[in-house]
Amino acid sequence: MTLIAIVLTALVALLHVGFMVLEMFFWTKPLGRRVFALTQQRALDSAQLAANQGLYNGFLAAGLVWGLLIGDRAICLFFLGCVVVAGLFGAATVKRSILYVQAVPAILAAVAVHYF
């Protein structure tokens, strides 16, 4: 893989580590509530679901890091594809900005991994 493919994939992985930390540890804290535009009560009511979602985001990051560490394009493309699907679904069902925050970076990384 080229440096650009590695960097873009690593950035997507880093984003997902950030999502994991926010969803698992800061969901009910002021930072998490501000990032996700939640009231205190809504954050408390959805904390278990957010922690579960955060765990899955951690798995996506782990898969991307694994693919990078062993230099396997197929593994990187699989996990980037999962991120794209999650981003498209989130954009369709939660908030359109998820498309730009999650799906677009993964699409760019996947293009770089596949073609470069």
Number of C-alpha atoms within 10 A of each C-alpha: 15 10 11 13 22 22 15 20 29 18 17 26 26 17 18 24 20 16 23 25 18 21 24 22 15 19 26 23 13 14 12 19 19 13 11 12 12 16 13 14 10 12 21 15 12 13 18 14 13 22 19 14 16 23 19 15 24 22 17 23 27 17 18 28 21 15 20 20 10 10 13 14 17 12 17 27 22 16 24 28 17 15 25 20 17 17 26 20 16 17 18 13 10 11 12 14 13 18 20 13 14 22 25 17 21 27 21 16 25 23 15 20 23 14 10 12
